[in-house]
Each structure stands twice: as structure tokens, then as C-alpha cells.
Amino acid sequence: MIHFEWPWMLLFLPLPWLIKRWAPPAQPRSTALFLPFAAAVGADATAFRRTMPTPRKALFVMIWLLLVIAATRPQWLGNPEPVPATGRRLLLAVDVSGSMSTQDMAGDFSRLQVVQKVAGDFIRRRHGDQVGLILFGTRPYLQAPLTTDLHTVEQFLDEATIGIAGTQTAIGDAIGLAIKRLQNNAGNTVHKGDTVMILLTDGSSNAGAMPPIEAAKLAAADGLRIYTIGVGSDSQSDFLADGDLDEDTLKRIAATTGGKYFRATDANALEDVYARIDKLEPSAAKAQWYRPRDEWFPWPLGAALLLSLPAVLWSGRKWS
């Protein structure tokens, strides 16, 4: 799509004609310098204008037209593209311990596969937000720092595998890592109100150096709000005895930090949980768009310069 940034420059198009039509001829204001041949020069100039051939006049008209077009700054507008904007900061902490391989939420799919599908959809909806990813088992790892590149965060989540961080569950250390990374990102200050952690697990904390409740108190002091999600079927899994869900701890973590606790026993329930979090924490930044612009004014300007060469060289020819 062609766009003119300064279309009002077209008002200058009739300027040469207006000058010729209405401007009085230049008159000397003093006789400090006397040229006895001035009258002859003026007569020759008048004759020169009258005898200028039509092709050369058309050449000057074309040059002026190209200059005015260049002055309007013609641009080519590309397709609209989203602009990354800073909204909320969301850290997703996902349990990848051994018990997440249990297939009790959606047919033959493991708990982690269900989380990857549902949480991936949630990530794609967070336009304008910064999203990060922590994977935790026996130890927590920052898989993706806070970024507006939602596609990359979703890809890292899809590539997560069971046991990549160990087979146990270190909930407190995962919260501690989130606090540390957020403080480093914000110059030792967490943006209160716009910083959220969504912690998902199917077990109880049985590893790590930091107790979950103590970590939650530190998070609350730093303004980090934590939503906790407990996943897995209501029936107790015999996959790992220590994989039983500790709902009381998850509820206390959420209450301490001003968040909420959610329970998801199947894929549909997990989708509802993330939809509710979407409503509780709407994106803080409105979607913004821009259209890439390519400046086209050099083309008419260059053409005008090229045409000026024959116009100048033509002036030495005899017209009549």
C-alpha cells in the first residue's frame, strides 16, 4: 500500500506558474553599478524564454513534478505486525519429576503432555506480557528467562521431558529461583502487582534446601503473587509413593502470596484453570501494531537529478 507522509507538499505544485503569473519582474534598487549592456542582456533573456522549445519546457515540468512528489515522502506500507509491549511478568514453574509421567488425565497421554498442550495455549494468549519458564524436579532450572518471545517459551515447554531436572520435587527451591531471577531482572526490585508465578505440580515437596512455606513468605515480601495448580486424578497413583499431591502446602503458598489454589483432575479441568487465571490476571498491555515502512522518496528525487543533467546541458544549444 502506497502512503504519502506529507501530502500537503502537493500545494507547492503550481508554485512556478504562480511566480511567473503574479510576481513582478526584479528591479534594481540602486544604480551603484551601471551596466551599459544590461538592456541587451534582459532582451536576450526574454527572447530565450520565448524561444525555449516545448520538449525542454516539458523536461523542467517533469523535474518539478518529481521534486514535489519526493517532498511528499511516498512510502510503501507493509502488513501490520504486532509490537512487543511490556505488560505483566509471568513465570511458569512446571513440575517434571518422575510422577508427571502418570497417564491419568487424558487417555494415553502423560500428565506432562497434557500440561504442555494446555499451558502452551495459555502462553500463546499472553500477548504483550513477558513470560518465563522454570522446570523443576530434584532441582529447579530456568529454561526460558522473561521474554516477549512467546513462541520460544512455548517451544521450550514442548521440549521438556520427564526427569530432566531429577525425579523428586523441590517446590521451595523453584520459588526461590523465581524470586532470584525476578530480582536480577528488575534491579533487586520485583514489580508489585504485575509479577505473577504459576506453579504446577502433582506431588509434595521432598527435595531442595528451602522449605516451600518459607519461600512463599519471601515471595510475598517481594510482591510476587503465586497461583498454585495441583494436577492428577483423584485416585491415588501407585507410580511413586512420594508423588502424592500435598494440597495443604499448595493452598498455604497461594494464600501467603495473595494468589489462589486450583485443582485439575483432567485435561478439561486444567483448561478451565488457565482460563480462570487469564481472567484474574488479564494482560496489562494492550495489543499494539505497526506497519513496516519503506521510504520511496529517493526514487523520484534521483529521477529529478538525472533529468536535470540533460536540462542543463541543453541550455547551451541554439534554440532558433
C-alpha positions in Angstrom: 0.0 0.0 0.0 1.4 3.4 -1.0 1.2 6.2 1.6 2.3 9.8 1.4 3.6 11.1 4.7 3.5 14.8 3.8 0.7 15.1 1.2 0.3 18.8 1.8 3.5 19.3 -0.1 1.4 19.0 -3.3 0.2 22.5 -2.6 3.6 23.7 -3.9 2.9 22.1 -7.3 1.6 25.3 -9.0 4.3 27.5 -7.4 6.4 28.1 -10.6 3.3 29.1 -12.5 2.1 31.4 -9.7 5.6 33.1 -9.6 5.6 33.6 -13.4 2.0 34.8 -13.4 1.9 37.2 -10.4 5.5 38.0 -9.3 6.7 41.4 -10.7 9.9 41.4 -12.6 13.0 42.1 -10.5 14.1 45.8 -10.5 17.4 47.1 -9.2 17.1 49.3 -6.1 20.1 51.4 -6.8 22.3 52.5 -9.6 25.6 51.8 -7.8 26.6 49.6 -10.7 25.9 50.6 -14.2 25.9 48.1 -17.0 25.5 49.7 -20.4 24.7 46.3 -21.9 22.0 45.3 -19.2 19.2 46.1 -21.6 20.6 43.8 -24.2 21.0 41.1 -21.6 17.4 41.5 -20.5 16.2 41.4 -24.1 18.2 38.2 -24.7 16.8 36.6 -21.6 13.2 37.4 -22.7 13.9 36.0 -26.1 15.4 32.9 -24.5 12.2 32.3 -22.5 10.0 32.9 -25.5 12.1 30.6 -27.8 12.6 27.7 -25.4 11.4 24.6 -27.2 8.4 22.7 -25.9 10.4 19.5 -25.1 12.7 21.4 -22.8 9.8 23.1 -21.1 8.2 19.6 -20.6 11.6 18.5 -19.1 11.5 21.2 -16.5 7.9 20.5 -15.7 8.8 16.8 -15.2 11.7 17.7 -12.9 9.5 20.0 -10.8 6.8 17.3 -10.6 9.3 14.7 -9.4 10.7 17.1 -6.8 7.3 17.7 -5.4 6.4 14.0 -5.3 9.7 13.3 -3.5 8.8 16.1 -1.0 5.6 14.3 -0.1 7.7 11.3 1.2 6.0 8.4 -0.6 6.2 5.2 1.4 5.3 1.6 1.0 3.3 0.2 4.0 3.7 -3.5 4.7 1.3 -5.8 6.5 0.5 -4.9 10.2 2.8 -6.6 12.7 2.5 -6.9 16.5 4.7 -4.7 18.6 6.2 -6.3 21.7 4.9 -4.4 24.7 5.7 -4.7 28.4 2.8 -5.9 30.4 2.6 -8.4 33.2 5.6 -10.6 34.0 4.6 -14.3 34.3 6.9 -17.1 35.4 5.5 -20.6 34.8 7.0 -23.2 37.1 6.3 -26.8 35.8 7.0 -30.0 37.7 8.9 -32.5 35.5 9.5 -35.1 38.2 9.0 -38.8 37.7 5.4 -38.8 38.8 4.4 -36.5 35.9 4.7 -39.5 33.6 1.4 -40.9 35.1 -1.3 -41.3 32.5 -4.5 -40.4 34.4 -5.7 -37.1 32.9 -6.4 -37.7 29.2 -6.3 -41.3 27.8 -2.8 -42.4 26.9 -1.2 -39.0 27.5 1.0 -38.4 30.5 0.4 -35.5 32.9 3.3 -33.6 31.5 1.9 -34.0 27.9 -1.4 -32.6 29.0 0.3 -29.7 30.7 2.4 -29.0 27.7 -0.7 -28.7 25.5 -2.9 -26.7 27.9 -0.1 -24.4 29.2 1.1 -23.9 25.6 -2.3 -22.5 24.7 -2.2 -20.2 27.7 1.3 -18.9 26.7 0.0 -18.0 23.2 -2.8 -15.9 24.7 -0.4 -13.7 26.7 0.2 -11.1 24.0 2.1 -8.1 25.4 3.3 -9.9 28.6 6.8 -11.2 29.4 6.7 -14.9 30.1 9.4 -17.1 31.6 9.7 -20.9 32.2 11.1 -22.8 35.2 11.3 -26.6 35.1 11.8 -28.3 38.4 12.3 -31.7 39.8 15.0 -32.5 42.3 16.5 -29.2 41.3 14.9 -26.1 39.5 16.2 -24.8 36.2 15.4 -21.6 34.4 14.6 -22.9 31.0 13.5 -19.6 29.5 14.1 -16.1 31.0 11.3 -13.5 30.9 10.7 -12.6 27.3 8.0 -11.4 24.9 9.0 -14.1 22.5 6.1 -16.4 23.4 6.8 -18.8 20.6 10.2 -19.7 22.1 8.8 -20.2 25.6 6.2 -22.5 24.2 8.8 -24.4 22.3 10.9 -24.9 25.4 7.9 -26.2 27.3 7.1 -28.7 24.5 10.7 -29.9 24.6 10.6 -30.7 28.3 11.0 -34.3 29.3 10.3 -36.3 32.4 13.2 -36.5 34.8 15.2 -33.8 33.1 15.6 -32.0 36.4 15.6 -35.1 38.6 12.8 -37.5 39.8 11.9 -35.7 43.1 10.1 -32.4 43.7 11.7 -29.2 45.1 8.8 -26.8 45.3 10.6 -24.4 47.7 13.7 -24.1 45.5 11.6 -23.5 42.5 10.0 -20.5 44.2 13.4 -19.3 45.4 14.8 -19.4 41.9 11.9 -17.4 40.6 12.5 -14.7 43.3 16.2 -14.5 42.4 15.6 -14.2 38.7 12.9 -11.6 39.1 15.1 -9.5 41.4 18.1 -9.7 39.0 15.8 -8.7 36.1 14.4 -5.7 37.9 17.4 -4.4 39.7 16.7 -6.1 43.1 13.0 -5.0 42.9 10.0 -7.0 41.9 7.2 -5.0 40.2 4.4 -5.5 42.7 1.0 -6.2 41.1 2.3 -7.1 37.7 4.6 -10.1 38.7 3.0 -13.5 38.9 4.2 -17.1 39.2 2.1 -20.0 38.2 3.4 -23.2 39.9 2.1 -26.5 38.7 2.9 -29.8 40.4 1.4 -33.2 41.1 3.4 -34.1 44.2 4.7 -33.0 47.6 8.0 -31.2 48.2 10.5 -33.8 49.1 13.8 -32.3 47.9 15.6 -29.0 47.9 17.1 -26.7 50.5 14.3 -24.2 51.0 11.0 -25.1 52.7 8.0 -24.2 50.5 6.3 -22.0 53.1 9.4 -20.1 53.9 9.9 -19.5 50.2 6.3 -18.3 49.9 6.9 -15.7 52.7 9.9 -14.4 50.8 7.9 -14.2 47.7 5.1 -12.3 49.5 7.7 -9.8 50.8 8.9 -9.2 47.3 5.4 -8.7 45.9 5.4 -12.0 43.9 1.9 -13.4 43.7 1.8 -17.2 43.2 -1.0 -19.3 41.8 -0.6 -23.0 42.5 -2.1 -25.8 40.5 -2.4 -29.4 41.7 -2.8 -31.9 38.8 -3.6 -35.6 38.7 -6.6 -37.9 39.1 -8.4 -38.0 42.4 -7.4 -41.7 42.8 -4.1 -42.1 44.4 -1.3 -43.1 41.9 0.9 -46.0 42.8 3.6 -44.8 40.4 5.6 -43.2 43.3 4.5 -43.1 46.9 6.1 -39.7 47.4 4.3 -38.3 44.3 1.0 -37.8 46.3 -0.3 -34.3 46.0 0.2 -32.1 49.0 -2.8 -29.8 48.6 -2.4 -28.2 52.1 1.0 -26.8 51.2 -0.1 -25.5 47.8 -3.0 -23.8 49.4 -0.8 -22.1 52.0 1.7 -20.9 49.3 -1.2 -19.3 47.4 -2.8 -17.8 50.5 0.6 -16.4 51.7 1.3 -14.6 48.5 -2.2 -13.4 47.6 -2.8 -16.0 44.9 -5.2 -18.9 44.6 -5.0 -22.6 44.6 -6.6 -24.7 41.8 -7.2 -28.4 41.4 -7.2 -30.1 38.0 -8.0 -33.7 37.7 -8.2 -33.9 33.9 -7.4 -32.0 30.8 -10.7 -30.1 30.7 -10.3 -29.0 34.3 -6.8 -27.8 33.6 -8.0 -25.7 30.7 -10.6 -24.2 33.0 -7.9 -23.4 35.5 -5.8 -21.5 33.0 -8.9 -19.7 31.7 -9.7 -18.5 35.2 -6.1 -17.3 35.7 -6.5 -15.4 32.4 -9.4 -13.6 33.8 -7.8 -13.0 37.2 -4.6 -11.7 35.6 -5.6 -10.1 32.3 -2.8 -8.9 30.1 -1.6 -5.5 31.4 -0.6 -4.2 28.0 -3.0 -3.6 25.1 -2.1 -5.2 21.8 -0.2 -2.7 19.6 0.5 -3.0 16.0 2.7 -1.2 13.4 3.2 -1.3 9.7 6.7 -1.6 8.3 7.6 1.4 6.1 9.9 1.6 3.1 10.8 5.1 2.1 10.4 5.7 -1.7 11.3 9.4 -1.9 14.9 8.6 -3.2 13.4 7.3 -6.4 11.6 10.4 -7.7 14.4 12.6 -6.2 17.0 10.6 -8.1 15.0 10.7 -11.3 14.8 14.5 -10.9 18.5 14.8 -10.5 19.1 12.6 -13.6 16.7 14.7 -15.7 18.4 17.9 -14.6 21.6 16.9 -16.4 20.2 17.0 -19.9 18.2 20.1 -19.0 21.4 21.9 -18.0 23.4 20.6 -21.0 20.5 21.6 -23.3 20.9 25.2 -22.3 24.0 25.6 -24.4 22.2 24.8 -27.6 20.9 27.4 -30.1 17.1 27.4 -29.9 16.2 29.2 -33.1 
